[in-house]
Amino acid sequence: MSFDPSTVAVGDQLPSLEVHITRERIVRYSGASTDLNPIHFSDRHARAIGLPGVVAHGMWTMGTALRVVTDWCEDPSRVQSYFVRFTRPIQVPDDDEGLLVRFGGSVAQVAEGTALVNLEAICGDDKVLGAVKVEVRL
């Protein structure tokens, strides 16, 4: 189904996205992003600064959440602005299963050729991003 800006309305639900995050994926992201902070791969380092264990990169969470919008509007250049408040880090277990993170969103406002989209990211019962706002050019 292709994106039709003329049909975007308040309340429209964007297609959701479910992603499994594992420590292997985090290590790969560390290398690709050059964010080699050991809290993303070492329980010892994470605990030394008060975290319960290894956590996913906030930028991974933020970027993956934005995929909900770019997949929906089919053109990343339509994203005019993006605001995220991080509420809780994603603690990634030391196993092969990892965690399932669910991303979703809805259109909150449409005005003057722009849609305001609210996003959410949920891991288990925890909301890991708060007050996520994306401005999309229609």
N, CA, C and O atoms as a GROMACS GRO file, in nm:
protein
  552
    1MET      N    1   0.085  -0.118   0.000
    1MET     CA    2   0.000   0.000   0.000
    1MET      C    3   0.089   0.123   0.000
    1MET      O    4   0.182   0.133   0.080
    2SER      N    5   0.061   0.216  -0.088
    2SER     CA    6   0.147   0.333  -0.095
    2SER      C    7   0.088   0.448  -0.013
    2SER      O    8  -0.033   0.458   0.007
    3PHE      N    9   0.177   0.533   0.032
    3PHE     CA   10   0.142   0.645   0.118
    3PHE      C   11   0.066   0.751   0.038
    3PHE      O   12   0.112   0.795  -0.068
    4ASP      N   13  -0.050   0.793   0.088
    4ASP     CA   14  -0.129   0.898   0.024
    4ASP      C   15  -0.150   1.010   0.127
    4ASP      O   16  -0.237   0.998   0.214
    5PRO      N   17  -0.072   1.117   0.118
    5PRO     CA   18  -0.081   1.225   0.217
    5PRO      C   19  -0.221   1.284   0.231
    5PRO      O   20  -0.257   1.334   0.338
    6SER      N   21  -0.300   1.280   0.125
    6SER     CA   22  -0.433   1.343   0.129
    6SER      C   23  -0.530   1.266   0.218
    6SER      O   24  -0.635   1.319   0.254
    7THR      N   25  -0.497   1.144   0.254
    7THR     CA   26  -0.588   1.063   0.337
    7THR      C   27  -0.547   1.057   0.484
    7THR      O   28  -0.616   0.995   0.564
    8VAL      N   29  -0.436   1.121   0.520
    8VAL     CA   30  -0.388   1.116   0.658
    8VAL      C   31  -0.485   1.192   0.748
    8VAL      O   32  -0.523   1.305   0.720
    9ALA      N   33  -0.526   1.126   0.858
    9ALA     CA   34  -0.623   1.187   0.950
    9ALA      C   35  -0.582   1.162   1.094
    9ALA      O   36  -0.513   1.065   1.125
   10VAL      N   37  -0.627   1.250   1.181
   10VAL     CA   38  -0.603   1.233   1.324
   10VAL      C   39  -0.659   1.099   1.368
   10VAL      O   40  -0.771   1.062   1.331
   11GLY      N   41  -0.581   1.025   1.446
   11GLY     CA   42  -0.623   0.895   1.495
   11GLY      C   43  -0.572   0.779   1.412
   11GLY      O   44  -0.578   0.664   1.456
   12ASP      N   45  -0.522   0.806   1.291
   12ASP     CA   46  -0.467   0.697   1.209
   12ASP      C   47  -0.356   0.626   1.286
   12ASP      O   48  -0.268   0.690   1.342
   13GLN      N   49  -0.363   0.493   1.286
   13GLN     CA   50  -0.259   0.412   1.350
   13GLN      C   51  -0.154   0.376   1.245
   13GLN      O   52  -0.188   0.331   1.136
   14LEU      N   53  -0.028   0.396   1.277
   14LEU     CA   54   0.079   0.357   1.188
   14LEU      C   55   0.106   0.208   1.206
   14LEU      O   56   0.085   0.155   1.315
   15PRO      N   57   0.152   0.141   1.101
   15PRO     CA   58   0.187  -0.001   1.117
   15PRO      C   59   0.294  -0.018   1.225
   15PRO      O   60   0.394   0.055   1.227
   16SER      N   61   0.272  -0.113   1.313
   16SER     CA   62   0.367  -0.132   1.423
   16SER      C   63   0.488  -0.212   1.376
   16SER      O   64   0.490  -0.269   1.267
   17LEU      N   65   0.588  -0.214   1.460
   17LEU     CA   66   0.713  -0.282   1.432
   17LEU      C   67   0.756  -0.355   1.558
   17LEU      O   68   0.755  -0.297   1.667
   18GLU      N   69   0.794  -0.480   1.545
   18GLU     CA   70   0.846  -0.557   1.658
   18GLU      C   71   0.988  -0.600   1.624
   18GLU      O   72   1.014  -0.654   1.516
   19VAL      N   73   1.080  -0.575   1.718
   19VAL     CA   74   1.220  -0.605   1.693
   19VAL      C   75   1.277  -0.678   1.815
   19VAL      O   76   1.254  -0.638   1.929
   20HIS      N   77   1.350  -0.786   1.789
   20HIS     CA   78   1.422  -0.855   1.896
   20HIS      C   79   1.559  -0.791   1.910
   20HIS      O   80   1.634  -0.777   1.813
   21ILE      N   81   1.591  -0.752   2.032
   21ILE     CA   82   1.723  -0.696   2.061
   21ILE      C   83   1.801  -0.796   2.143
   21ILE      O   84   1.754  -0.845   2.246
   22THR      N   85   1.920  -0.826   2.098
   22THR     CA   86   2.009  -0.919   2.166
   22THR      C   87   2.142  -0.850   2.193
   22THR      O   88   2.170  -0.744   2.138
   23ARG      N   89   2.222  -0.910   2.277
   23ARG     CA   90   2.354  -0.852   2.301
   23ARG      C   91   2.438  -0.853   2.174
   23ARG      O   92   2.516  -0.761   2.150
   24GLU      N   93   2.422  -0.956   2.094
   24GLU     CA   94   2.497  -0.958   1.967
   24GLU      C   95   2.461  -0.837   1.882
   24GLU      O   96   2.549  -0.773   1.825
   25ARG      N   97   2.333  -0.805   1.874
   25ARG     CA   98   2.289  -0.690   1.794
   25ARG      C   99   2.345  -0.561   1.853
   25ARG      O  100   2.383  -0.470   1.779
   26ILE      N  101   2.350  -0.552   1.986
   26ILE     CA  102   2.403  -0.432   2.050
   26ILE      C  103   2.552  -0.416   2.018
   26ILE      O  104   2.597  -0.305   1.989
   27VAL      N  105   2.627  -0.525   2.024
   27VAL     CA  106   2.770  -0.517   1.994
   27VAL      C  107   2.790  -0.474   1.849
   27VAL      O  108   2.877  -0.391   1.820
   28ARG      N  109   2.711  -0.528   1.759
   28ARG     CA  110   2.721  -0.487   1.618
   28ARG      C  111   2.687  -0.338   1.602
   28ARG      O  112   2.753  -0.266   1.528
   29TYR      N  113   2.584  -0.294   1.672
   29TYR     CA  114   2.547  -0.153   1.666
   29TYR      C  115   2.660  -0.066   1.723
   29TYR      O  116   2.690   0.040   1.670
   30SER      N  117   2.722  -0.112   1.831
   30SER     CA  118   2.833  -0.037   1.890
   30SER      C  119   2.941  -0.011   1.787
   30SER      O  120   2.991   0.101   1.775
   31GLY      N  121   2.977  -0.115   1.712
   31GLY     CA  122   3.080  -0.099   1.610
   31GLY      C  123   3.036  -0.007   1.498
   31GLY      O  124   3.113   0.079   1.454
   32ALA      N  125   2.914  -0.025   1.450
   32ALA     CA  126   2.866   0.056   1.338
   32ALA      C  127   2.852   0.203   1.378
   32ALA      O  128   2.877   0.292   1.297
   33SER      N  129   2.811   0.228   1.502
   33SER     CA  130   2.789   0.366   1.546
   33SER      C  131   2.914   0.428   1.608
   33SER      O  132   2.917   0.548   1.636
   34THR      N  133   3.016   0.348   1.629
   34THR     CA  134   3.139   0.384   1.700
   34THR      C  135   3.112   0.429   1.844
   34THR      O  136   3.192   0.503   1.902
   35ASP      N  137   3.000   0.386   1.900
   35ASP     CA  138   2.970   0.411   2.041
   35ASP      C  139   3.014   0.286   2.117
   35ASP      O  140   2.937   0.192   2.135
   36LEU      N  141   3.137   0.287   2.160
   36LEU     CA  142   3.196   0.170   2.225
   36LEU      C  143   3.194   0.179   2.377
   36LEU      O  144   3.278   0.120   2.444
   37ASN      N  145   3.098   0.252   2.431
   37ASN     CA  146   3.083   0.262   2.576
   37ASN      C  147   3.058   0.122   2.630
   37ASN      O  148   2.965   0.054   2.585
   38PRO      N  149   3.138   0.077   2.726
   38PRO     CA  150   3.124  -0.061   2.775
   38PRO      C  151   2.991  -0.093   2.845
   38PRO      O  152   2.963  -0.210   2.869
   39ILE      N  153   2.909   0.005   2.878
   39ILE     CA  154   2.778  -0.026   2.938
   39ILE      C  155   2.689  -0.100   2.839
   39ILE      O  156   2.587  -0.158   2.877
   40HIS      N  157   2.729  -0.099   2.711
   40HIS     CA  158   2.651  -0.167   2.607
   40HIS      C  159   2.697  -0.310   2.582
   40HIS      O  160   2.639  -0.379   2.498
   41PHE      N  161   2.802  -0.355   2.652
   41PHE     CA  162   2.843  -0.494   2.634
   41PHE      C  163   2.904  -0.558   2.758
   41PHE      O  164   2.936  -0.677   2.755
   42SER      N  165   2.922  -0.484   2.866
   42SER     CA  166   2.983  -0.538   2.987
   42SER      C  167   2.893  -0.514   3.108
   42SER      O  168   2.870  -0.399   3.147
   43ASP      N  169   2.844  -0.623   3.168
   43ASP     CA  170   2.764  -0.610   3.290
   43ASP      C  171   2.844  -0.541   3.400
   43ASP      O  172   2.792  -0.459   3.474
   44ARG      N  173   2.972  -0.575   3.409
   44ARG     CA  174   3.056  -0.519   3.514
   44ARG      C  175   3.062  -0.367   3.502
   44ARG      O  176   3.047  -0.297   3.602
   45HIS      N  177   3.084  -0.316   3.383
   45HIS     CA  178   3.090  -0.171   3.365
   45HIS      C  179   2.953  -0.106   3.387
   45HIS      O  180   2.944   0.001   3.446
   46ALA      N  181   2.849  -0.170   3.340
   46ALA     CA  182   2.715  -0.115   3.358
   46ALA      C  183   2.681  -0.105   3.508
   46ALA      O  184   2.630  -0.003   3.554
   47ARG      N  185   2.710  -0.210   3.581
   47ARG     CA  186   2.680  -0.210   3.725
   47ARG      C  187   2.766  -0.109   3.801
   47ARG      O  188   2.722  -0.053   3.901
   48ALA      N  189   2.887  -0.086   3.753
   48ALA     CA  190   2.976   0.009   3.820
   48ALA      C  191   2.920   0.152   3.818
   48ALA      O  192   2.955   0.233   3.903
   49ILE      N  193   2.833   0.181   3.723
   49ILE     CA  194   2.774   0.316   3.720
   49ILE      C  195   2.628   0.316   3.764
   49ILE      O  196   2.556   0.415   3.745
   50GLY      N  197   2.585   0.204   3.822
   50GLY     CA  198   2.452   0.200   3.880
   50GLY      C  199   2.342   0.142   3.793
   50GLY      O  200   2.225   0.142   3.832
   51LEU      N  201   2.378   0.092   3.676
   51LEU     CA  202   2.277   0.025   3.592
   51LEU      C  203   2.265  -0.121   3.635
   51LEU      O  204   2.360  -0.176   3.691
   52PRO      N  205   2.151  -0.184   3.611
   52PRO     CA  206   2.134  -0.323   3.652
   52PRO      C  207   2.210  -0.423   3.564
   52PRO      O  208   2.226  -0.539   3.602
   53GLY      N  209   2.255  -0.379   3.449
   53GLY     CA  210   2.328  -0.464   3.356
   53GLY      C  211   2.340  -0.393   3.223
   53GLY      O  212   2.311  -0.274   3.213
   54VAL      N  213   2.382  -0.466   3.122
   54VAL     CA  214   2.400  -0.411   2.987
   54VAL      C  215   2.270  -0.350   2.937
   54VAL      O  216   2.162  -0.408   2.953
   55VAL      N  217   2.281  -0.233   2.876
   55VAL     CA  218   2.163  -0.165   2.820
   55VAL      C  219   2.184  -0.136   2.672
   55VAL      O  220   2.297  -0.116   2.626
   56ALA      N  221   2.074  -0.134   2.600
   56ALA     CA  222   2.078  -0.098   2.458
   56ALA      C  223   2.108   0.050   2.443
   56ALA      O  224   2.081   0.129   2.533
   57HIS      N  225   2.163   0.087   2.330
   57HIS     CA  226   2.191   0.226   2.299
   57HIS      C  227   2.060   0.304   2.287
   57HIS      O  228   1.966   0.258   2.222
   58GLY      N  229   2.054   0.419   2.349
   58GLY     CA  230   1.938   0.505   2.333
   58GLY      C  231   1.917   0.543   2.187
   58GLY      O  232   1.804   0.552   2.140
   59MET      N  233   2.026   0.565   2.116
   59MET     CA  234   2.015   0.604   1.976
   59MET      C  235   1.962   0.488   1.891
   59MET      O  236   1.895   0.512   1.790
   60TRP      N  237   1.990   0.363   1.929
   60TRP     CA  238   1.932   0.249   1.858
   60TRP      C  239   1.780   0.251   1.877
   60TRP      O  240   1.704   0.236   1.781
   61THR      N  241   1.738   0.271   2.002
   61THR     CA  242   1.595   0.274   2.032
   61THR      C  243   1.527   0.388   1.957
   61THR      O  244   1.420   0.369   1.898
   62MET      N  245   1.588   0.504   1.960
   62MET     CA  246   1.533   0.622   1.893
   62MET      C  247   1.524   0.600   1.741
   62MET      O  248   1.422   0.630   1.680
   63GLY      N  249   1.631   0.548   1.684
   63GLY     CA  250   1.633   0.525   1.540
   63GLY      C  251   1.536   0.418   1.496
   63GLY      O  252   1.472   0.430   1.391
   64THR      N  253   1.524   0.312   1.576
   64THR     CA  254   1.432   0.205   1.541
   64THR      C  255   1.288   0.253   1.551
   64THR      O  256   1.204   0.217   1.469
   65ALA      N  257   1.259   0.335   1.651
   65ALA     CA  258   1.124   0.392   1.664
   65ALA      C  259   1.089   0.476   1.540
   65ALA      O  260   0.976   0.472   1.492
   66LEU      N  261   1.185   0.550   1.490
   66LEU     CA  262   1.159   0.635   1.374
   66LEU      C  263   1.128   0.552   1.249
   66LEU      O  264   1.062   0.602   1.157
   67ARG      N  265   1.174   0.428   1.245
   67ARG     CA  266   1.140   0.341   1.131
   67ARG      C  267   0.989   0.326   1.114
   67ARG      O  268   0.941   0.309   1.002
   68VAL      N  269   0.915   0.332   1.224
   68VAL     CA  270   0.768   0.324   1.214
   68VAL      C  271   0.717   0.435   1.122
   68VAL      O  272   0.631   0.412   1.038
   69VAL      N  273   0.771   0.554   1.139
   69VAL     CA  274   0.727   0.668   1.058
   69VAL      C  275   0.780   0.658   0.916
   69VAL      O  276   0.704   0.676   0.820
   70THR      N  277   0.908   0.629   0.900
   70THR     CA  278   0.965   0.627   0.765
   70THR      C  279   0.909   0.511   0.682
   70THR      O  280   0.894   0.524   0.561
   71ASP      N  281   0.878   0.399   0.746
   71ASP     CA  282   0.811   0.290   0.674
   71ASP      C  283   0.671   0.332   0.630
   71ASP      O  284   0.626   0.297   0.521
   72TRP      N  285   0.603   0.407   0.716
   72TRP     CA  286   0.466   0.452   0.687
   72TRP      C  287   0.463   0.555   0.574
   72TRP      O  288   0.386   0.541   0.479
   73CYS      N  289   0.547   0.658   0.584
   73CYS     CA  290   0.542   0.767   0.486
   73CYS      C  291   0.630   0.740   0.363
   73CYS      O  292   0.628   0.817   0.267
   74GLU      N  293   0.705   0.632   0.367
   74GLU     CA  294   0.783   0.584   0.252
   74GLU      C  295   0.892   0.677   0.203
   74GLU      O  296   0.949   0.654   0.096
   75ASP      N  297   0.923   0.782   0.279
   75ASP     CA  298   1.026   0.876   0.236
   75ASP      C  299   1.084   0.945   0.359
   75ASP      O  300   1.020   1.033   0.416
   76PRO      N  301   1.205   0.907   0.400
   76PRO     CA  302   1.264   0.968   0.520
   76PRO      C  303   1.276   1.120   0.511
   76PRO      O  304   1.280   1.187   0.615
   77SER      N  305   1.283   1.175   0.391
   77SER     CA  306   1.297   1.321   0.380
   77SER      C  307   1.169   1.394   0.422
   77SER      O  308   1.171   1.516   0.437
   78ARG      N  309   1.059   1.322   0.440
   78ARG     CA  310   0.935   1.384   0.487
   78ARG      C  311   0.944   1.419   0.637
   78ARG      O  312   0.867   1.502   0.685
   79VAL      N  313   1.036   1.357   0.710
   79VAL     CA  314   1.050   1.385   0.853
   79VAL      C  315   1.113   1.523   0.868
   79VAL      O  316   1.226   1.548   0.825
   80GLN      N  317   1.037   1.613   0.931
   80GLN     CA  318   1.081   1.752   0.948
   80GLN      C  319   1.148   1.775   1.084
   80GLN      O  320   1.241   1.854   1.095
   81SER      N  321   1.099   1.706   1.186
   81SER     CA  322   1.160   1.717   1.318
   81SER      C  323   1.125   1.592   1.398
   81SER      O  324   1.030   1.521   1.368
   82TYR      N  325   1.206   1.569   1.500
   82TYR     CA  326   1.192   1.447   1.580
   82TYR      C  327   1.237   1.479   1.721
   82TYR      O  328   1.350   1.524   1.741
   83PHE      N  329   1.150   1.455   1.817
   83PHE     CA  330   1.182   1.480   1.958
   83PHE      C  331   1.155   1.353   2.037
   83PHE      O  332   1.051   1.289   2.021
   84VAL      N  333   1.250   1.316   2.122
   84VAL     CA  334   1.235   1.197   2.206
   84VAL      C  335   1.279   1.229   2.348
   84VAL      O  336   1.380   1.295   2.370
   85ARG      N  337   1.201   1.181   2.443
   85ARG     CA  338   1.242   1.184   2.582
   85ARG      C  339   1.264   1.038   2.623
   85ARG      O  340   1.173   0.956   2.616
   86PHE      N  341   1.385   1.008   2.665
   86PHE     CA  342   1.416   0.873   2.710
   86PHE      C  343   1.365   0.855   2.852
   86PHE      O  344   1.394   0.937   2.940
   87THR      N  345   1.289   0.749   2.875
   87THR     CA  346   1.232   0.729   3.008
   87THR      C  347   1.293   0.612   3.084
   87THR      O  348   1.297   0.612   3.206
   88ARG      N  349   1.340   0.512   3.010
   88ARG     CA  350   1.393   0.394   3.076
   88ARG      C  351   1.485   0.320   2.978
   88ARG      O  352   1.447   0.297   2.863
   89PRO      N  353   1.606   0.284   3.024
   89PRO     CA  354   1.694   0.208   2.935
   89PRO      C  355   1.642   0.064   2.916
   89PRO      O  356   1.575   0.009   3.003
   90ILE      N  357   1.675   0.006   2.801
   90ILE     CA  358   1.639  -0.132   2.775
   90ILE      C  359   1.753  -0.220   2.824
   90ILE      O  360   1.862  -0.221   2.767
   91GLN      N  361   1.726  -0.295   2.931
   91GLN     CA  362   1.827  -0.386   2.984
   91GLN      C  363   1.820  -0.516   2.904
   91GLN      O  364   1.715  -0.580   2.898
   92VAL      N  365   1.931  -0.554   2.843
   92VAL     CA  366   1.934  -0.669   2.753
   92VAL      C  367   1.997  -0.788   2.825
   92VAL      O  368   2.111  -0.778   2.870
   93PRO      N  369   1.924  -0.900   2.835
   93PRO     CA  370   1.977  -1.016   2.907
   93PRO      C  371   2.093  -1.083   2.832
   93PRO      O  372   2.108  -1.068   2.711
   94ASP      N  373   2.171  -1.156   2.908
   94ASP     CA  374   2.284  -1.230   2.851
   94ASP      C  375   2.237  -1.369   2.810
   94ASP      O  376   2.272  -1.469   2.873
   95ASP      N  377   2.157  -1.374   2.705
   95ASP     CA  378   2.109  -1.501   2.651
   95ASP      C  379   2.091  -1.486   2.500
   95ASP      O  380   2.111  -1.378   2.445
   96ASP      N  381   2.054  -1.592   2.435
   96ASP     CA  382   2.038  -1.587   2.288
   96ASP      C  383   1.902  -1.534   2.245
   96ASP      O  384   1.884  -1.498   2.129
   97GLU      N  385   1.806  -1.530   2.337
   97GLU     CA  386   1.672  -1.485   2.302
   97GLU      C  387   1.658  -1.334   2.297
   97GLU      O  388   1.588  -1.281   2.210
   98GLY      N  389   1.723  -1.265   2.388
   98GLY     CA  390   1.710  -1.120   2.395
   98GLY      C  391   1.572  -1.078   2.438
   98GLY      O  392   1.505  -1.148   2.515
   99LEU      N  393   1.529  -0.964   2.390
   99LEU     CA  394   1.401  -0.906   2.428
   99LEU      C  395   1.324  -0.861   2.306
   99LEU      O  396   1.383  -0.827   2.203
  100LEU      N  397   1.194  -0.861   2.317
  100LEU     CA  398   1.110  -0.807   2.212
  100LEU      C  399   1.073  -0.663   2.248
  100LEU      O  400   1.023  -0.636   2.357
  101VAL      N  401   1.100  -0.573   2.155
  101VAL     CA  402   1.062  -0.432   2.173
  101VAL      C  403   0.956  -0.401   2.067
  101VAL      O  404   0.976  -0.427   1.948
  102ARG      N  405   0.844  -0.346   2.113
  102ARG     CA  406   0.733  -0.312   2.023
  102ARG      C  407   0.729  -0.161   2.004
  102ARG      O  408   0.733  -0.083   2.099
  103PHE      N  409   0.721  -0.121   1.878
  103PHE     CA  410   0.715   0.020   1.841
  103PHE      C  411   0.584   0.045   1.768
  103PHE      O  412   0.540  -0.037   1.687
  104GLY      N  413   0.522   0.157   1.797
  104GLY     CA  414   0.397   0.191   1.730
  104GLY      C  415   0.375   0.340   1.734
  104GLY      O  416   0.450   0.414   1.798
  105GLY      N  417   0.271   0.385   1.664
  105GLY     CA  418   0.244   0.528   1.663
  105GLY      C  419   0.109   0.561   1.604
  105GLY      O  420   0.042   0.476   1.545
  106SER      N  421   0.071   0.685   1.622
  106SER     CA  422  -0.056   0.733   1.566
  106SER      C  423  -0.045   0.881   1.533
  106SER      O  424   0.038   0.953   1.588
  107VAL      N  425  -0.131   0.923   1.442
  107VAL     CA  426  -0.135   1.064   1.401
  107VAL      C  427  -0.213   1.141   1.508
  107VAL      O  428  -0.328   1.110   1.538
  108ALA      N  429  -0.149   1.242   1.566
  108ALA     CA  430  -0.210   1.321   1.672
  108ALA      C  431  -0.270   1.450   1.620
  108ALA      O  432  -0.364   1.503   1.679
  109GLN      N  433  -0.216   1.502   1.510
  109GLN     CA  434  -0.262   1.631   1.459
  109GLN      C  435  -0.227   1.641   1.311
  109GLN      O  436  -0.123   1.590   1.267
  110VAL      N  437  -0.314   1.705   1.234
  110VAL     CA  438  -0.288   1.735   1.093
  110VAL      C  439  -0.321   1.881   1.071
  110VAL      O  440  -0.433   1.925   1.098
  111ALA      N  441  -0.224   1.957   1.021
  111ALA     CA  442  -0.246   2.100   0.996
  111ALA      C  443  -0.142   2.151   0.899
  111ALA      O  444  -0.024   2.118   0.908
  112GLU      N  445  -0.187   2.233   0.805
  112GLU     CA  446  -0.098   2.305   0.715
  112GLU      C  447   0.007   2.215   0.648
  112GLU      O  448   0.125   2.248   0.644
  113GLY      N  449  -0.038   2.102   0.596
  113GLY     CA  450   0.052   2.013   0.523
  113GLY      C  451   0.149   1.935   0.608
  113GLY      O  452   0.247   1.881   0.557
  114THR      N  453   0.121   1.927   0.737
  114THR     CA  454   0.210   1.856   0.829
  114THR      C  455   0.127   1.768   0.922
  114THR      O  456   0.019   1.806   0.968
  115ALA      N  457   0.179   1.649   0.949
  115ALA     CA  458   0.118   1.561   1.049
  115ALA      C  459   0.211   1.552   1.168
  115ALA      O  460   0.333   1.540   1.153
  116LEU      N  461   0.153   1.557   1.287
  116LEU     CA  462   0.228   1.532   1.409
  116LEU      C  463   0.198   1.390   1.452
  116LEU      O  464   0.082   1.354   1.476
  117VAL      N  465   0.301   1.309   1.461
  117VAL     CA  466   0.286   1.168   1.495
  117VAL      C  467   0.345   1.144   1.633
  117VAL      O  468   0.456   1.188   1.662
  118ASN      N  469   0.270   1.075   1.717
  118ASN     CA  470   0.320   1.031   1.847
  118ASN      C  471   0.365   0.885   1.833
  118ASN      O  472   0.294   0.804   1.774
  119LEU      N  473   0.481   0.853   1.888
  119LEU     CA  474   0.534   0.717   1.885
  119LEU      C  475   0.548   0.663   2.026
  119LEU      O  476   0.552   0.738   2.123
  120GLU      N  477   0.556   0.531   2.034
  120GLU     CA  478   0.585   0.467   2.162
  120GLU      C  479   0.676   0.348   2.138
  120GLU      O  480   0.677   0.288   2.030
  121ALA      N  481   0.753   0.316   2.239
  121ALA     CA  482   0.836   0.196   2.239
  121ALA      C  483   0.813   0.126   2.371
  121ALA      O  484   0.828   0.185   2.478
  122ILE      N  485   0.776  -0.002   2.363
  122ILE     CA  486   0.743  -0.078   2.483
  122ILE      C  487   0.826  -0.206   2.486
  122ILE      O  488   0.834  -0.278   2.386
  123CYS      N  489   0.887  -0.232   2.599
  123CYS     CA  490   0.965  -0.353   2.620
  123CYS      C  491   0.908  -0.422   2.744
  123CYS      O  492   0.921  -0.371   2.855
  124GLY      N  493   0.846  -0.538   2.723
  124GLY     CA  494   0.775  -0.602   2.833
  124GLY      C  495   0.657  -0.516   2.870
  124GLY      O  496   0.571  -0.488   2.787
  125ASP      N  497   0.654  -0.472   2.997
  125ASP     CA  498   0.549  -0.381   3.043
  125ASP      C  499   0.597  -0.238   3.055
  125ASP      O  500   0.524  -0.150   3.099
  126ASP      N  501   0.722  -0.214   3.014
  126ASP     CA  502   0.784  -0.083   3.034
  126ASP      C  503   0.781   0.003   2.908
  126ASP      O  504   0.817  -0.041   2.799
  127LYS      N  505   0.739   0.125   2.927
  127LYS     CA  506   0.746   0.225   2.820
  127LYS      C  507   0.889   0.281   2.825
  127LYS      O  508   0.928   0.341   2.925
  128VAL      N  509   0.966   0.262   2.719
  128VAL     CA  510   1.107   0.300   2.723
  128VAL      C  511   1.134   0.435   2.657
  128VAL      O  512   1.243   0.491   2.673
  129LEU      N  513   1.038   0.488   2.584
  129LEU     CA  514   1.048   0.623   2.530
  129LEU      C  515   0.922   0.698   2.572
  129LEU      O  516   0.813   0.642   2.574
  130GLY      N  517   0.938   0.825   2.605
  130GLY     CA  518   0.823   0.906   2.642
  130GLY      C  519   0.820   1.034   2.562
  130GLY      O  520   0.925   1.083   2.519
  131ALA      N  521   0.703   1.088   2.541
  131ALA     CA  522   0.685   1.216   2.472
  131ALA      C  523   0.755   1.217   2.336
  131ALA      O  524   0.825   1.313   2.303
  132VAL      N  525   0.737   1.113   2.256
  132VAL     CA  526   0.799   1.106   2.124
  132VAL      C  527   0.708   1.177   2.023
  132VAL      O  528   0.592   1.141   2.006
  133LYS      N  529   0.763   1.277   1.958
  133LYS     CA  530   0.688   1.358   1.861
  133LYS      C  531   0.767   1.364   1.731
  133LYS      O  532   0.886   1.394   1.730
  134VAL      N  533   0.698   1.336   1.621
  134VAL     CA  534   0.760   1.343   1.489
  134VAL      C  535   0.673   1.431   1.400
  134VAL      O  536   0.552   1.409   1.388
  135GLU      N  537   0.733   1.529   1.339
  135GLU     CA  538   0.663   1.616   1.245
  135GLU      C  539   0.692   1.565   1.104
  135GLU      O  540   0.808   1.554   1.064
  136VAL      N  541   0.586   1.534   1.030
  136VAL     CA  542   0.599   1.474   0.898
  136VAL      C  543   0.533   1.565   0.794
  136VAL      O  544   0.418   1.605   0.809
  137ARG      N  545   0.609   1.598   0.690
  137ARG     CA  546   0.554   1.678   0.580
  137ARG      C  547   0.463   1.590   0.495
  137ARG      O  548   0.502   1.481   0.452
  138LEU      N  549   0.343   1.638   0.472
  138LEU     CA  550   0.248   1.562   0.390
  138LEU      C  551   0.256   1.602   0.244
  138LEU      O  552   0.182   1.548   0.161
   0.00000   0.00000   0.00000
